[in-house]
């Protein structure tokens, strides 16, 4: 695939990129966003934006002028001068660098800590990374509003023993309370004040891959109101924290070993008051900048013989999947393949050295019913649609489907290309 500046990538009659590259304004993937931004709401106490260059600093304190560069801090665009800083617990002595990366949500970027070693699906994010806000009082007797936009590209992965644990999105260090968490890979939802007597399920299901916008508003004597993607999901929820709990606030980390949510950060803002209904409506309008809801992954199924095995062993399939995801705006990428010999009774694989694909084109492959290892040509002139599977076709079917399949249904649903080198 290729595209030029000013020309959208076209798939048939439908644009794959919804907006031409290089146009003015900020494309969300569907429309050209011109505002409003959180700064339209008075008394803004903090605003941090990783969508575009200009408000992210490098390690030396200079403004980054290129993507895929190391981040030292996110500038507070409200003017309050309180940056968001990368966070790692002290036990992690060799953290991966925090990077600003492009095209995580439409044409907009994100900040996170990708790990060059892909555990299972790309991108793999550092299991011990988050962002820290030095001071924020989220007490029950304090008026406050929080706004957060993030992308989760995958379930947790690459940890020692917490892959299946819930993922913290907002955590109060002063009390050790996770204010909002997303459930683990069992398909659960989003929970407010998890682990406390005031715990409330904000939504019962949360897509494996998603981008969401969250608004929390605390009003003393009333409680906490919550909006998810512009829809109110909690009203007057009890805030179980103390009357005043000033201190450090963590995003995407709960201060435990490998306690990261492994998410991308897009945007956050806060106010030292409970913004009113009209201002809530304005803040919801701000979310139109982002593509919210379920996100797709790109999975390449690789089949074939020795060339296909060399291809996957060189990590070329992952590189190709990442490129396809970049062009299509997918949130994740991966490849699915397995060499023969690892599983028997039944055999399950997609790669096997030395086997001909079929016997339908002599002299490329030897003729004869026994030599069609994927499809067997009966030699009667019948349509290939009716040919039976040979042993390789049967092994691929068992690899993907049936009671002993090795590929989950959620991974199989991500398969968008069949690659047969």
C-alpha positions in Angstrom: 0.0 0.0 0.0 1.1 3.5 -0.6 -0.4 7.0 -0.4 0.7 10.6 -1.2 0.2 13.8 0.8 -3.2 15.2 0.1 -4.6 11.9 -1.2 -6.6 9.5 1.0 -5.9 5.8 0.8 -8.8 4.3 -1.2 -10.3 0.9 -0.8 -12.9 0.3 -3.6 -15.4 3.1 -3.3 -14.7 3.7 0.4 -11.9 5.7 1.9 -9.7 3.7 4.3 -8.1 6.9 5.6 -11.1 9.1 6.1 -9.2 12.4 5.6 -6.4 13.3 3.2 -3.0 13.5 4.7 -1.6 17.0 5.0 -4.8 18.9 5.2 -5.3 21.7 7.7 -6.8 21.1 11.1 -6.9 17.9 13.1 -8.5 14.8 11.6 -10.2 12.4 14.0 -10.5 9.8 11.2 -14.1 10.9 10.3 -14.3 14.6 10.6 -12.0 17.7 10.8 -12.1 18.8 14.5 -12.0 22.5 15.2 -13.0 22.5 18.9 -13.9 23.0 21.6 -11.0 22.1 23.8 -11.0 21.8 27.6 -9.6 25.3 27.8 -13.1 26.6 26.8 -14.2 25.7 30.4 -13.2 28.4 33.0 -10.9 27.8 35.9 -9.0 25.0 34.2 -6.5 23.7 36.7 -4.6 21.3 34.5 -4.6 20.1 30.8 -2.2 17.7 29.2 -2.4 16.7 25.5 -0.5 14.0 23.7 -2.5 14.2 20.5 -0.1 16.5 18.6 3.3 17.9 18.9 3.9 21.1 20.8 3.0 20.2 24.4 5.4 17.4 25.1 8.9 17.9 26.4 12.0 15.8 25.8 14.3 14.7 28.6 16.3 18.0 28.3 13.2 20.1 28.7 12.9 21.2 25.1 9.6 20.8 23.2 9.6 17.7 21.0 9.5 18.4 17.3 9.3 14.8 16.1 7.3 11.7 16.9 8.8 8.5 18.2 11.0 10.5 20.5 11.7 10.1 24.2 9.4 12.1 26.5 10.5 13.8 29.7 7.2 15.4 30.6 3.8 16.6 29.3 3.4 20.3 29.6 0.5 21.7 31.6 -1.4 23.6 28.9 -3.7 25.3 31.5 -0.9 27.6 32.6 -0.8 26.1 36.2 2.7 24.7 35.6 2.1 21.2 36.9 3.5 18.7 34.4 2.5 15.0 34.0 5.6 12.9 34.5 6.5 9.3 33.6 6.1 7.0 36.6 7.9 3.8 37.5 8.0 2.2 40.9 11.5 2.0 42.5 11.7 -1.7 42.0 12.0 -1.2 38.2 15.6 -0.1 37.7 15.7 -0.4 33.9 12.3 1.0 32.5 11.6 1.4 28.9 11.7 5.0 27.7 8.4 6.9 27.5 7.8 7.8 23.8 5.4 10.1 21.9 4.1 8.0 19.0 1.8 9.0 16.0 -1.4 7.6 14.7 -2.8 5.8 17.7 -6.2 7.3 17.3 -7.0 8.5 13.7 -4.2 10.9 12.9 -3.7 11.8 16.6 -0.8 10.5 18.7 -0.3 9.2 22.2 2.3 8.9 25.0 3.3 5.5 26.4 6.1 3.2 27.0 6.3 0.5 24.2 8.5 -2.5 24.8 10.5 -3.6 21.8 10.0 -7.2 22.7 6.5 -8.2 21.7 5.1 -10.6 24.2 2.2 -11.8 22.0 0.5 -8.9 20.3 1.9 -5.5 19.2 2.2 -3.1 20.7 3.5 -4.5 23.9 3.6 -1.7 26.5 5.8 -1.7 29.6 4.1 -3.5 32.4 5.5 -1.0 34.9 4.7 2.4 33.4 2.3 5.2 34.2 2.0 8.9 34.5 2.1 11.0 37.7 0.4 14.2 38.7 2.2 15.6 41.7 -0.8 17.1 43.5 -4.6 16.6 43.2 -7.2 16.5 46.0 -9.9 14.0 45.2 -11.5 14.0 48.7 -15.2 13.6 49.3 -15.6 17.1 50.7 -13.7 18.8 47.9 -15.2 19.9 44.6 -13.3 18.5 41.6 -13.6 17.3 38.0 -11.3 14.9 36.1 -11.2 14.2 32.4 -9.2 11.3 30.8 -8.9 9.9 27.3 -6.9 6.7 26.7 -6.5 3.7 24.4 -6.1 0.1 25.5 -4.5 -1.8 22.6 -4.6 -5.3 24.2 -5.1 -7.3 27.4 -2.2 -7.1 29.8 0.7 -9.1 28.6 4.4 -9.8 29.3 4.0 -9.7 33.1 5.2 -12.4 35.5 1.9 -13.2 37.2 -0.6 -10.3 36.8 -1.7 -10.6 33.1 -5.2 -11.5 34.2 -5.5 -8.8 36.9 -7.7 -5.7 36.5 -6.0 -2.6 35.1 -5.8 0.7 37.1 -6.7 3.9 35.2 -6.8 6.4 38.1 -5.1 5.8 41.5 -4.9 8.0 44.5 -1.5 7.5 46.2 -2.5 9.2 49.4 -5.0 6.4 50.3 -3.8 3.6 48.0 -7.3 3.6 46.4 -7.8 2.8 42.7 -10.5 5.3 41.8 -11.3 3.7 38.4 -10.1 0.4 37.0 -10.8 -1.7 33.9 -11.4 -5.4 34.4 -9.0 -8.0 33.0 -9.4 -10.4 30.1 -12.5 -12.1 31.4 -14.5 -9.5 29.6 -15.5 -7.5 32.6 -16.2 -3.8 32.7 -15.2 -0.5 34.2 -15.4 -0.1 38.0 -15.5 3.1 40.2 -13.7 2.8 43.6 -12.8 -0.8 43.1 -12.2 -2.8 46.2 -14.1 -0.5 48.5 -17.6 -0.7 50.0 -18.7 2.0 47.6 -17.6 0.1 44.4 -19.9 0.7 41.4 -19.8 -1.0 38.0 -19.9 1.8 35.4 -20.2 -0.5 32.5 -20.4 -4.3 32.6 -18.4 -5.0 29.5 -15.4 -3.3 28.1 -13.9 -4.2 24.7 -10.5 -5.8 24.6 -9.2 -2.9 22.5 -10.8 0.5 22.9 -10.5 4.2 23.2 -12.6 5.9 25.8 -13.2 9.3 27.4 -14.1 9.5 31.0 -15.4 12.4 33.1 -15.6 12.3 36.9 -17.2 15.1 38.9 -17.3 15.2 42.7 -19.8 17.5 44.4 -19.6 17.6 48.2 -22.8 16.4 49.8 -24.0 14.9 46.4 -21.3 12.4 45.4 -19.6 11.5 42.2 -21.1 11.7 38.7 -19.5 9.8 35.9 -19.8 10.1 32.1 -18.3 7.5 29.7 -18.0 8.6 26.1 -20.6 11.3 26.8 -23.2 9.0 28.4 -23.8 9.4 32.1 -23.1 6.0 33.8 -23.2 7.0 37.5 -25.0 9.8 39.5 -24.3 10.7 43.1 -22.1 7.7 43.8 -20.6 7.7 47.3 -17.0 8.9 47.4 -15.4 6.6 50.1 -12.2 8.7 50.4 -11.6 11.1 53.3 -12.9 14.6 53.3 -9.6 15.9 51.9 -6.9 13.6 50.4 -4.4 15.8 48.7 -1.4 14.0 47.1 0.0 12.3 44.1 -2.4 10.9 41.5 -1.3 8.1 39.2 -2.7 7.4 35.7 -2.4 3.8 34.5 -0.5 2.5 37.5 -1.4 1.3 41.1 2.1 1.6 42.6 2.6 -2.2 42.6 5.2 -4.3 40.8 4.1 -4.6 37.2 1.1 -2.6 38.1 0.6 -0.8 34.8 -2.6 -0.8 32.8 -0.5 -0.9 29.6 -2.5 1.8 28.0 -1.7 4.8 25.7 -2.4 8.3 27.1 -4.1 10.8 24.9 -5.5 13.7 26.9 -6.4 14.7 30.5 -7.7 17.8 32.2 -8.9 18.8 35.7 -10.7 21.5 37.5 -10.7 22.4 41.2 -14.5 22.6 41.2 -17.5 20.6 40.0 -18.2 22.0 36.6 -21.9 22.6 35.8 -24.2 20.9 33.4 -23.5 23.3 30.5 -19.8 22.8 31.0 -20.2 19.0 31.1 -21.9 19.3 27.7 -18.9 21.4 26.4 -16.5 18.8 27.7 -18.4 16.1 25.9 -18.1 18.1 22.7 -14.3 18.1 23.3 -14.4 14.3 22.9 -15.4 14.6 19.3 -11.7 15.1 18.6 -11.2 11.4 19.4 -12.5 8.1 17.8 -14.1 6.5 20.8 -15.4 3.0 21.4 -14.2 -0.4 20.2 -10.9 -0.6 18.2 -9.7 -3.2 15.8 -6.5 -5.2 15.7 -4.8 -6.5 12.5 -3.8 -10.2 12.6 -2.1 -11.9 9.6 -2.5 -15.6 9.3 0.7 -17.0 7.7 0.5 -20.3 5.9 2.9 -22.1 3.7 6.2 -24.0 3.4 9.8 -23.2 4.1 9.6 -19.6 2.6 6.8 -18.9 5.0 8.8 -20.3 8.0 11.8 -18.1 7.1 9.4 -15.1 6.7 7.9 -15.5 10.2 11.3 -16.3 11.9 12.7 -13.1 10.6 9.7 -11.2 12.2 8.6 -10.0 8.8 5.0 -11.0 9.4 4.9 -8.7 12.5 6.5 -5.9 10.5 3.9 -6.3 7.8 1.1 -6.5 10.2 2.3 -3.3 11.9 2.4 -1.5 8.6 -1.1 -2.6 7.7 -2.3 -1.5 11.1 -0.6 1.9 10.7 -2.4 2.6 7.3 -5.8 1.3 8.5 -5.7 3.0 11.9 -5.9 -0.2 13.9 -5.0 -0.1 17.5 -2.9 -3.4 17.5 -1.2 -5.9 15.3 0.0 -9.5 15.4 0.5 -12.6 13.3 -0.8 -16.1 13.7 1.3 -19.1 12.6 2.6 -22.4 14.0 5.1 -24.9 12.7 4.2 -28.5 12.2 5.2 -31.1 14.8 4.3 -29.2 17.9 0.8 -30.6 18.2 -0.5 -34.0 17.1 -3.8 -36.0 17.4 -5.0 -34.0 15.6 -2.1 -32.2 13.9 -2.5 -28.5 14.2 -0.3 -26.1 12.2 -0.1 -23.5 9.5 3.5 -23.9 8.4 5.3 -27.0 7.1 8.5 -27.3 5.2 8.7 -29.2 1.9 5.1 -29.8 1.1 3.5 -28.8 -2.2 0.4 -26.7 -2.0 -1.6 -28.7 -4.4 -1.2 -31.1 -7.3 -3.2 -29.0 -9.8 -0.3 -27.4 -11.8 2.2 -30.0 -13.0 5.1 -29.9 -13.4 5.4 -27.4 -10.6 4.1 -30.0 -8.2 4.0 -33.8 -8.8 0.7 -35.0 -10.0 -1.3 -37.6 -8.2 -3.9 -37.7 -5.5 -1.4 -38.2 -2.7 0.6 -35.1 -3.5 -2.0 -32.5 -2.9 -1.2 -31.7 0.7 -3.5 -28.7 1.2 -6.1 -29.3 -1.5 -6.4 -32.5 -3.4 -7.4 -32.3 -7.1 -9.3 -35.4 -8.0 -8.4 -34.9 -11.6 -12.0 -35.0 -12.8 -12.2 -31.3 -13.9 -14.4 -30.4 -11.0 -14.4 -26.9 -9.5 -11.7 -26.3 -6.8 -14.5 -25.1 -4.5 -15.4 -28.8 -4.1 -11.9 -30.3 -3.6 -11.2 -31.9 -0.3 -8.5 -30.8 2.1 -5.3 -32.7 2.2 -3.4 -33.2 5.5 -2.1 -29.6 5.6 -5.6 -28.2 5.0 -7.0 -30.4 7.7 -4.2 -29.3 10.1 -4.9 -25.6 9.4 -8.7 -26.2 10.0 -7.9 -27.9 13.4 -5.5 -25.1 14.3 -8.2 -22.5 13.9 -11.5 -24.3 14.7 -13.0 -27.0 16.7 -12.8 -28.2 20.3 -9.0 -28.4 20.2 -8.3 -25.2 18.3 -5.2 -23.3 19.4 -6.4 -19.8 18.2 -9.0 -18.1 20.3 -12.2 -16.8 18.7 -11.2 -13.2 19.6 -7.8 -13.6 17.9 -9.4 -15.3 14.9 -11.8 -12.4 14.5 -8.8 -10.1 14.1 -7.5 -12.0 11.1 -7.8 -9.6 8.2 -5.2 -11.0 5.7 -4.2 -14.5 4.7 -0.5 -14.5 3.8 0.8 -17.5 1.8 4.5 -16.9 0.8 
